[in-house]
Amino acid sequence: MRFLISIAVVILLCAPHAWADCKSDCQENYESELDSCKEQYDDPDDANELLMCNNDAKSEYESCINECKD
């Protein structure tokens, strides 16, 4: 019985760290995607494409965060 309680405690202590790592990975990927968008669409004539690229990056970030919660 003590063994099961010990395992439960370890899982509960590790879960927030795993979520934080996942969230951090999502943030890093999001920032990388935004940088890529800026490099790819650096001409003022590409403003619409830049906006779409940024929106796609944000959508991927939000999906990533939601997956972290699951």
N, C-alpha and C positions, 0 to 999 in steps of 0.2 A: 504494500500500500504506500509506504514512504517513497518507493521508487517512482510510482505513478505521480505522486504529488510533486516530486522533484522535477520530473519531466514537464509537468504542467507549468511549474514556475519558470523553468528555462524558456519554454515556448512563449509565455506571456512577456518575459523580459526581452526576448529577441525580436518579437513582432514589430514593435515601434521602430527599432533600428533598421529592419528590413524595409519598412515602408519609407523611412527617411532616405535610405539609399536609393530606393526606386524613384522617389520624388526628385532627388538630386540628379539622377541620371536623366530624367525627363527634362529638367531645367537645362542641363548641359546640352542635350540634343536640340532643344528649342533655341537656345542662344546660337548654336552652331548653324542651324537652319536659317535664322535671321541674318547672320553674317553672310551666308551663302547667297541669300536673296539680294542683299545689298551689293555684293560683288557682281552678281549676274545681271542685275537691272540697275546699273549706276547712271544711266542716261536719263535726263528729265523726261524724255519722250516715252520712257518705259514705266511711268508712274503707275499705270493700271496693272501692269504685270507684277510690279513690286508689291502692290497692295494685295493682289491675289496670292502671291507667293507667301507673304506675311500671314495672310488669313489661313492658308493651308498649314503653315507651320504652327499657328496657334491651335488649330483644330487637332493636329497630331499631338500637340502638347496636352491638350485637355483629355484626349483619348488615353494617352499614356498615364496621366494622373488617375483617371478612372480605373485603369487596369491595375494600378498600384493598390487601390483600395480593395480590390477583389481578392 
